[in-house]
Amino acid sequence: MILPIRAFGDPVLRKVGKEIDKNYPALSGLIENMYETMYNAQGIGLAAPQIGLGIRLFIVDVSPLAKDEEYREISGELAHFKKVFINPRIVEEKGEEWKFNEGCLSIPEIREDVRRKRTVTLEYWDESFRPYRETFSDIRARVIQHEYDHIEGILFTDRLGVLKKKIIKGKLQKIASGEINVNYLMRFYK
């Protein structure tokens, strides 16, 4: 089932998510719906707050990037990088910061350069509640850090400089008020 994606301005996007356990109601169905919602919106990551749930859960599937010439060297790895992250905690971020032009399904029509560390180590559980501690680099680390921010109540626009924030302020207000056209289902906070 395709769920509406919460738009910038919805308070759920600013809340720190709560941990869940294996008894969370209909978890497998929720994860399936999140993937369907993400694919429908042509995204590569989606966090539970973006569909109105204040929990520590996000999904990623960067396989569409495997076809991008920029990622030719790691295309084989990207083609199969689809994961569920439950109750993740960043253990370490390291490496040189790099700029990358990010966007967000909750903030359509805005893309800006964001600086993030190249490598991130997380502890998390998968959809079967098996624990993991893994280190990710390259674009995978970038997507994970972006989605992790969502469960911490942080949006990529929060990471912009003061001038950039002023420049996009009007666009953000239009998104919050629903004055945008997107080709996927969105819910605006009233």
Secondary structure, DSSP 8 states (H G I E B T S, - for coil): ----EE-TT-GGGGS--B---TTSTTHHHHHHHHHHHHHHTT-SEEEGGGGT--BSEEEEE-GGGGGSGGGGGGHHHHTT-EEEEEEEEEEEEEEEEEEEEEEETTEEEEEEEEEEEEEEEEEEE-TT--EEEEEEEHHHHHHHHHHHHHHTT--GGGGS-HHHHHHHHHHHHHHHTT----SS-EE---
